[in-house]
Amino acid sequence: MTIDIDRLPRRELNAGRRLYRIHRAVHGAWHFSNDGRGRFDPTASPNRGACYFAENPLGAWVEAFRTVMTLAEDDVHARVLSTVELPHPIEVVDLTNRHALAAGVTAAVTAGGDYAESQQLASALAPIAPGLRWRVRHDLEQTLIGVALFGRPGAGKPRGWPEASTQPIGAELIRDAETSFGYRVVPTP
């Protein structure tokens, strides 16, 4: 099935909304990827990349650690949690909306193992939309939401956006991940 870009539902994310990202501490929060390793990397749009966030910290955890259920403490502490507050409202494509099916989107686009169709969609959207949202693949309850923002490829905060607030991954988030999903953070040998 072909995806009809014009029929995709949109959703406004209000100014002040917080988005979360877990990344290695040696890197900044802002990195726009188009190398094909991310689901919504706009690989056919060389001047655009995707920076991956989640709508809550647990979603950022699941996006970062995926199916690695036992994590060394050092690996967790080598990463940080960054929070970005939207400086203005943005209207993103909403792949969590059931009406996306009428445009040709199925769960394979947002959760399948083959990223080709997802990246084709991102390549078509990146020049015309600020981003998109989807249900995080590894959350089987499908309640956690990811947000990919589009921007110039590489590291660097987009002009007009705030610096991220970055902090160590806290014990509360680790407990939430352990309780909600069964992750285990163990002392590094």
C-alpha positions as protocol buffer text, in pm:
chain_id: "A"
residue {
  index: 1
  type: MET
  ca { x: 0 y: 0 z: 0 }
}
residue {
  index: 2
  type: THR
  ca { x: 127 y: 348 z: -84 }
}
residue {
  index: 3
  type: ILE
  ca { x: 112 y: 619 z: 183 }
}
residue {
  index: 4
  type: ASP
  ca { x: -85 y: 930 z: 88 }
}
residue {
  index: 5
  type: ILE
  ca { x: 109 y: 1211 z: 260 }
}
residue {
  index: 6
  type: ASP
  ca { x: -177 y: 1460 z: 222 }
}
residue {
  index: 7
  type: ARG
  ca { x: -417 y: 1237 z: 416 }
}
residue {
  index: 8
  type: LEU
  ca { x: -192 y: 1182 z: 717 }
}
residue {
  index: 9
  type: PRO
  ca { x: -342 y: 1317 z: 1040 }
}
residue {
  index: 10
  type: ARG
  ca { x: -164 y: 1600 z: 1219 }
}
residue {
  index: 11
  type: ARG
  ca { x: -139 y: 1690 z: 1587 }
}
residue {
  index: 12
  type: GLU
  ca { x: -29 y: 2014 z: 1747 }
}
residue {
  index: 13
  type: LEU
  ca { x: 229 y: 1988 z: 2023 }
}
residue {
  index: 14
  type: ASN
  ca { x: 185 y: 2294 z: 2243 }
}
residue {
  index: 15
  type: ALA
  ca { x: 455 y: 2540 z: 2340 }
}
residue {
  index: 16
  type: GLY
  ca { x: 601 y: 2437 z: 2674 }
}
residue {
  index: 17
  type: ARG
  ca { x: 558 y: 2066 z: 2610 }
}
residue {
  index: 18
  type: ARG
  ca { x: 857 y: 1867 z: 2724 }
}
residue {
  index: 19
  type: LEU
  ca { x: 1028 y: 1601 z: 2516 }
}
residue {
  index: 20
  type: TYR
  ca { x: 1286 y: 1357 z: 2652 }
}
residue {
  index: 21
  type: ARG
  ca { x: 1592 y: 1190 z: 2508 }
}
residue {
  index: 22
  type: ILE
  ca { x: 1845 y: 947 z: 2656 }
}
residue {
  index: 23
  type: HIS
  ca { x: 2185 y: 965 z: 2489 }
}
residue {
  index: 24
  type: ARG
  ca { x: 2549 y: 910 z: 2567 }
}
residue {
  index: 25
  type: ALA
  ca { x: 2684 y: 1178 z: 2800 }
}
residue {
  index: 26
  type: VAL
  ca { x: 2973 y: 1256 z: 2564 }
}
residue {
  index: 27
  type: HIS
  ca { x: 2724 y: 1378 z: 2301 }
}
residue {
  index: 28
  type: GLY
  ca { x: 2479 y: 1665 z: 2311 }
}
residue {
  index: 29
  type: ALA
  ca { x: 2104 y: 1617 z: 2314 }
}
residue {
  index: 30
  type: TRP
  ca { x: 2062 y: 1747 z: 1961 }
}
residue {
  index: 31
  type: HIS
  ca { x: 2171 y: 1504 z: 1691 }
}
residue {
  index: 32
  type: PHE
  ca { x: 1985 y: 1465 z: 1362 }
}
residue {
  index: 33
  type: SER
  ca { x: 2053 y: 1126 z: 1206 }
}
residue {
  index: 34
  type: ASN
  ca { x: 2011 y: 1033 z: 840 }
}
residue {
  index: 35
  type: ASP
  ca { x: 2252 y: 739 z: 822 }
}
residue {
  index: 36
  type: GLY
  ca { x: 1977 y: 477 z: 812 }
}
residue {
  index: 37
  type: ARG
  ca { x: 2020 y: 334 z: 1162 }
}
residue {
  index: 38
  type: GLY
  ca { x: 1704 y: 503 z: 1295 }
}
residue {
  index: 39
  type: ARG
  ca { x: 1350 y: 411 z: 1197 }
}
residue {
  index: 40
  type: PHE
  ca { x: 1259 y: 759 z: 1071 }
}
residue {
  index: 41
  type: ASP
  ca { x: 1595 y: 868 z: 934 }
}
residue {
  index: 42
  type: PRO
  ca { x: 1513 y: 1059 z: 613 }
}
residue {
  index: 43
  type: THR
  ca { x: 1780 y: 874 z: 415 }
}
residue {
  index: 44
  type: ALA
  ca { x: 1662 y: 999 z: 73 }
}
residue {
  index: 45
  type: SER
  ca { x: 1659 y: 1361 z: 191 }
}
residue {
  index: 46
  type: PRO
  ca { x: 2031 y: 1447 z: 228 }
}
residue {
  index: 47
  type: ASN
  ca { x: 1970 y: 1787 z: 389 }
}
residue {
  index: 48
  type: ARG
  ca { x: 1745 y: 1652 z: 665 }
}
residue {
  index: 49
  type: GLY
  ca { x: 1792 y: 1424 z: 964 }
}
residue {
  index: 50
  type: ALA
  ca { x: 1580 y: 1300 z: 1255 }
}
residue {
  index: 51
  type: CYS
  ca { x: 1639 y: 1368 z: 1624 }
}
residue {
  index: 52
  type: TYR
  ca { x: 1457 y: 1112 z: 1837 }
}
residue {
  index: 53
  type: PHE
  ca { x: 1267 y: 1203 z: 2155 }
}
residue {
  index: 54
  type: ALA
  ca { x: 982 y: 1060 z: 2360 }
}
residue {
  index: 55
  type: GLU
  ca { x: 689 y: 1224 z: 2531 }
}
residue {
  index: 56
  type: ASN
  ca { x: 800 y: 1094 z: 2872 }
}
residue {
  index: 57
  type: PRO
  ca { x: 1124 y: 970 z: 3028 }
}
residue {
  index: 58
  type: LEU
  ca { x: 1019 y: 603 z: 3027 }
}
residue {
  index: 59
  type: GLY
  ca { x: 961 y: 622 z: 2651 }
}
residue {
  index: 60
  type: ALA
  ca { x: 1311 y: 766 z: 2611 }
}
residue {
  index: 61
  type: TRP
  ca { x: 1447 y: 474 z: 2818 }
}
residue {
  index: 62
  type: VAL
  ca { x: 1276 y: 213 z: 2600 }
}
residue {
  index: 63
  type: GLU
  ca { x: 1394 y: 387 z: 2282 }
}
residue {
  index: 64
  type: ALA
  ca { x: 1753 y: 395 z: 2411 }
}
residue {
  index: 65
  type: PHE
  ca { x: 1785 y: 47 z: 2561 }
}
residue {
  index: 66
  type: ARG
  ca { x: 1523 y: -142 z: 2354 }
}
residue {
  index: 67
  type: THR
  ca { x: 1543 y: -517 z: 2420 }
}
residue {
  index: 68
  type: VAL
  ca { x: 1868 y: -526 z: 2618 }
}
residue {
  index: 69
  type: MET
  ca { x: 1701 y: -625 z: 2944 }
}
residue {
  index: 70
  type: THR
  ca { x: 2009 y: -659 z: 3166 }
}
residue {
  index: 71
  type: LEU
  ca { x: 2222 y: -347 z: 3169 }
}
residue {
  index: 72
  type: ALA
  ca { x: 2554 y: -281 z: 3336 }
}
residue {
  index: 73
  type: GLU
  ca { x: 2540 y: 13 z: 3574 }
}
residue {
  index: 74
  type: ASP
  ca { x: 2832 y: 175 z: 3389 }
}
residue {
  index: 75
  type: ASP
  ca { x: 2637 y: 165 z: 3061 }
}
residue {
  index: 76
  type: VAL
  ca { x: 2339 y: 339 z: 3218 }
}
residue {
  index: 77
  type: HIS
  ca { x: 2561 y: 598 z: 3389 }
}
residue {
  index: 78
  type: ALA
  ca { x: 2743 y: 668 z: 3060 }
}
residue {
  index: 79
  type: ARG
  ca { x: 2413 y: 814 z: 2938 }
}
residue {
  index: 80
  type: VAL
  ca { x: 2207 y: 1112 z: 3042 }
}
residue {
  index: 81
  type: LEU
  ca { x: 1845 y: 1222 z: 3021 }
}
residue {
  index: 82
  type: SER
  ca { x: 1792 y: 1544 z: 2829 }
}
residue {
  index: 83
  type: THR
  ca { x: 1471 y: 1744 z: 2837 }
}
residue {
  index: 84
  type: VAL
  ca { x: 1373 y: 1996 z: 2571 }
}
residue {
  index: 85
  type: GLU
  ca { x: 1080 y: 2230 z: 2616 }
}
residue {
  index: 86
  type: LEU
  ca { x: 908 y: 2330 z: 2292 }
}
residue {
  index: 87
  type: PRO
  ca { x: 954 y: 2706 z: 2244 }
}
residue {
  index: 88
  type: HIS
  ca { x: 648 y: 2734 z: 2022 }
}
residue {
  index: 89
  type: PRO
  ca { x: 366 y: 2507 z: 1903 }
}
residue {
  index: 90
  type: ILE
  ca { x: 452 y: 2266 z: 1622 }
}
residue {
  index: 91
  type: GLU
  ca { x: 220 y: 2056 z: 1410 }
}
residue {
  index: 92
  type: VAL
  ca { x: 359 y: 1707 z: 1357 }
}
residue {
  index: 93
  type: VAL
  ca { x: 232 y: 1412 z: 1156 }
}
residue {
  index: 94
  type: ASP
  ca { x: 54 y: 1181 z: 1400 }
}
residue {
  index: 95
  type: LEU
  ca { x: 104 y: 813 z: 1324 }
}
residue {
  index: 96
  type: THR
  ca { x: -68 y: 722 z: 1653 }
}
residue {
  index: 97
  type: ASN
  ca { x: -402 y: 837 z: 1513 }
}
residue {
  index: 98
  type: ARG
  ca { x: -620 y: 559 z: 1368 }
}
residue {
  index: 99
  type: HIS
  ca { x: -697 y: 778 z: 1067 }
}
residue {
  index: 100
  type: ALA
  ca { x: -339 y: 721 z: 952 }
}
residue {
  index: 101
  type: LEU
  ca { x: -462 y: 382 z: 826 }
}
residue {
  index: 102
  type: ALA
  ca { x: -675 y: 560 z: 563 }
}
residue {
  index: 103
  type: ALA
  ca { x: -353 y: 724 z: 440 }
}
residue {
  index: 104
  type: GLY
  ca { x: -182 y: 385 z: 409 }
}
residue {
  index: 105
  type: VAL
  ca { x: 6 y: 358 z: 740 }
}
residue {
  index: 106
  type: THR
  ca { x: 10 y: 22 z: 914 }
}
residue {
  index: 107
  type: ALA
  ca { x: 188 y: -99 z: 1226 }
}
residue {
  index: 108
  type: ALA
  ca { x: 467 y: -231 z: 1003 }
}
residue {
  index: 109
  type: VAL
  ca { x: 572 y: 130 z: 937 }
}
residue {
  index: 110
  type: THR
  ca { x: 601 y: 218 z: 1306 }
}
residue {
  index: 111
  type: ALA
  ca { x: 699 y: -119 z: 1454 }
}
residue {
  index: 112
  type: GLY
  ca { x: 831 y: -348 z: 1181 }
}
residue {
  index: 113
  type: GLY
  ca { x: 1189 y: -468 z: 1167 }
}
residue {
  index: 114
  type: ASP
  ca { x: 1248 y: -336 z: 813 }
}
residue {
  index: 115
  type: TYR
  ca { x: 1299 y: 41 z: 820 }
}
residue {
  index: 116
  type: ALA
  ca { x: 1280 y: 95 z: 443 }
}
residue {
  index: 117
  type: GLU
  ca { x: 916 y: 209 z: 431 }
}
residue {
  index: 118
  type: SER
  ca { x: 954 y: 417 z: 750 }
}
residue {
  index: 119
  type: GLN
  ca { x: 1258 y: 593 z: 605 }
}
residue {
  index: 120
  type: GLN
  ca { x: 1079 y: 656 z: 273 }
}
residue {
  index: 121
  type: LEU
  ca { x: 794 y: 817 z: 466 }
}
residue {
  index: 122
  type: ALA
  ca { x: 1038 y: 1027 z: 671 }
}
residue {
  index: 123
  type: SER
  ca { x: 1218 y: 1133 z: 352 }
}
residue {
  index: 124
  type: ALA
  ca { x: 889 y: 1255 z: 207 }
}
residue {
  index: 125
  type: LEU
  ca { x: 786 y: 1433 z: 528 }
}
residue {
  index: 126
  type: ALA
  ca { x: 1116 y: 1588 z: 640 }
}
residue {
  index: 127
  type: PRO
  ca { x: 1111 y: 1876 z: 388 }
}
residue {
  index: 128
  type: ILE
  ca { x: 747 y: 1966 z: 466 }
}
residue {
  index: 129
  type: ALA
  ca { x: 682 y: 1879 z: 834 }
}
residue {
  index: 130
  type: PRO
  ca { x: 870 y: 1959 z: 1155 }
}
residue {
  index: 131
  type: GLY
  ca { x: 835 y: 1601 z: 1276 }
}
residue {
  index: 132
  type: LEU
  ca { x: 618 y: 1302 z: 1348 }
}
residue {
  index: 133
  type: ARG
  ca { x: 499 y: 1097 z: 1641 }
}
residue {
  index: 134
  type: TRP
  ca { x: 450 y: 721 z: 1672 }
}
residue {
  index: 135
  type: ARG
  ca { x: 396 y: 448 z: 1929 }
}
residue {
  index: 136
  type: VAL
  ca { x: 725 y: 317 z: 2066 }
}
residue {
  index: 137
  type: ARG
  ca { x: 787 y: -26 z: 1916 }
}
residue {
  index: 138
  type: HIS
  ca { x: 909 y: -208 z: 2227 }
}
residue {
  index: 139
  type: ASP
  ca { x: 620 y: -94 z: 2449 }
}
residue {
  index: 140
  type: LEU
  ca { x: 375 y: -379 z: 2406 }
}
residue {
  index: 141
  type: GLU
  ca { x: 99 y: -176 z: 2573 }
}
residue {
  index: 142
  type: GLN
  ca { x: 157 y: 83 z: 2298 }
}
residue {
  index: 143
  type: THR
  ca { x: 109 y: 378 z: 2534 }
}
residue {
  index: 144
  type: LEU
  ca { x: 456 y: 531 z: 2508 }
}
residue {
  index: 145
  type: ILE
  ca { x: 497 y: 785 z: 2229 }
}
residue {
  index: 146
  type: GLY
  ca { x: 811 y: 873 z: 2035 }
}
residue {
  index: 147
  type: VAL
  ca { x: 862 y: 1202 z: 1854 }
}
residue {
  index: 148
  type: ALA
  ca { x: 1110 y: 1247 z: 1570 }
}
residue {
  index: 149
  type: LEU
  ca { x: 1194 y: 1608 z: 1492 }
}
residue {
  index: 150
  type: PHE
  ca { x: 1346 y: 1689 z: 1154 }
}
residue {
  index: 151
  type: GLY
  ca { x: 1641 y: 1923 z: 1108 }
}
residue {
  index: 152
  type: ARG
  ca { x: 1980 y: 1963 z: 945 }
}
residue {
  index: 153
  type: PRO
  ca { x: 2179 y: 1639 z: 970 }
}
residue {
  index: 154
  type: GLY
  ca { x: 2446 y: 1610 z: 1235 }
}
residue {
  index: 155
  type: ALA
  ca { x: 2494 y: 1745 z: 1583 }
}
residue {
  index: 156
  type: GLY
  ca { x: 2372 y: 2085 z: 1681 }
}
residue {
  index: 157
  type: LYS
  ca { x: 2073 y: 2263 z: 1826 }
}
residue {
  index: 158
  type: PRO
  ca { x: 1841 y: 2411 z: 1564 }
}
residue {
  index: 159
  type: ARG
  ca { x: 1820 y: 2789 z: 1560 }
}
residue {
  index: 160
  type: GLY
  ca { x: 1531 y: 2914 z: 1770 }
}
residue {
  index: 161
  type: TRP
  ca { x: 1522 y: 2606 z: 1991 }
}
residue {
  index: 162
  type: PRO
  ca { x: 1629 y: 2603 z: 2354 }
}
residue {
  index: 163
  type: GLU
  ca { x: 1928 y: 2425 z: 2498 }
}
residue {
  index: 164
  type: ALA
  ca { x: 1837 y: 2094 z: 2650 }
}
residue {
  index: 165
  type: SER
  ca { x: 1834 y: 2048 z: 3024 }
}
residue {
  index: 166
  type: THR
  ca { x: 2055 y: 1746 z: 3085 }
}
residue {
  index: 167
  type: GLN
  ca { x: 2088 y: 1537 z: 3400 }
}
residue {
  index: 168
  type: PRO
  ca { x: 2207 y: 1192 z: 3503 }
}
residue {
  index: 169
  type: ILE
  ca { x: 1953 y: 912 z: 3467 }
}
residue {
  index: 170
  type: GLY
  ca { x: 1794 y: 903 z: 3811 }
}
residue {
  index: 171
  type: ALA
  ca { x: 1709 y: 614 z: 4038 }
}
residue {
  index: 172
  type: GLU
  ca { x: 1336 y: 680 z: 3996 }
}
residue {
  index: 173
  type: LEU
  ca { x: 1351 y: 627 z: 3618 }
}
residue {
  index: 174
  type: ILE
  ca { x: 1561 y: 314 z: 3664 }
}
residue {
  index: 175
  type: ARG
  ca { x: 1303 y: 176 z: 3911 }
}
residue {
  index: 176
  type: ASP
  ca { x: 1021 y: 265 z: 3671 }
}
residue {
  index: 177
  type: ALA
  ca { x: 1195 y: 78 z: 3387 }
}
residue {
  index: 178
  type: GLU
  ca { x: 1259 y: -222 z: 3613 }
}
residue {
  index: 179
  type: THR
  ca { x: 902 y: -230 z: 3744 }
}
residue {
  index: 180
  type: SER
  ca { x: 722 y: -154 z: 3417 }
}
residue {
  index: 181
  type: PHE
  ca { x: 929 y: -366 z: 3177 }
}
residue {
  index: 182
  type: GLY
  ca { x: 1156 y: -597 z: 3375 }
}
residue {
  index: 183
  type: TYR
  ca { x: 1484 y: -424 z: 3290 }
}
residue {
  index: 184
  type: ARG
  ca { x: 1764 y: -501 z: 3535 }
}
residue {
  index: 185
  type: VAL
  ca { x: 2051 y: -267 z: 3608 }
}
residue {
  index: 186
  type: VAL
  ca { x: 2332 y: -464 z: 3765 }
}
residue {
  index: 187
  type: PRO
  ca { x: 2667 y: -356 z: 3908 }
}
residue {
  index: 188
  type: THR
  ca { x: 2941 y: -349 z: 3649 }
}
residue {
  index: 189
  type: PRO
  ca { x: 3176 y: -644 z: 3708 }
}
